[in-house]
Amino acid sequence: MSRGGRQKDREVSERRCIVTGEVRPKGDLIRFVATPDRIIVPDVLEKLPGRGIWVSADRQALEKAGQAQFSRAAKEKVSVPEGLPAEIERQLVRRVIDLIALARKAGLATVGFEKVKSWLADKPVRVLLQASDGSVRGKGKLWTPTGARYFDCLTASELGMAFGRESVIHGALCTGGLSDRVVEEAARLKGLRASGGGQGAARKDQTTT
């Protein structure tokens, strides 16, 4: 099963990580391309032209990816900018925030402890979102429904940006296409944020789909 909670099947496109050599679903990796000036740039949205070069959405793998690996994959000598993992993290944070905001505008999201608790009891929740810097005790009072995903890879201020507020600790998304896209991108972001949300995320991030 992939990081995003997809059941692996023949319809899932796969790519090989140039660092680990593992073949994984595309959603578990970050795409890179070489510019005409032979500079490696991340292509988080997978829309840039050129030969795709893939690295696992994992901070350790990304930090190991250097000029030798990228040049071998590109079949030419390329330059790798410093701070590439941090730039990818920045882009994925923006991507996750934007997708949650779209889900909110589509009526698929709610925010606040009591509203989230009500949704968990009465609605088909796809994603439970909690701030990485929120109170562990407070977050522990909510639960992840069977088949849903749990993420705490965004800070309270980052979640606040997604929900149009200054700060948010608890949020939830109902089932829907936008929610599935949040799952995909949040799973990649979680792999880049070294803390991974701590033990709370490991305890609650269970998938039974």
Secondary structure, 3 states (H helix, E strand, C coil): CCCCCCCCCCCCCEEECCCCCCEEEHHHEEEEEECCCCEEEECCCCCCCCCCEEEECCHHHHHHCCHHHHHHHHCCCCECCCCHHHHHHHHHHHHHHHHHHHHHHCCCEEECHHHHHHHHHHCCEEEEEECCCCCHHHHCCCCCCCCCEEECCCCHHHHHHHHCCCCCCEEEEECCHHHHHHHHHHHHHHHHCCCCCCHHHHHHCCCCC
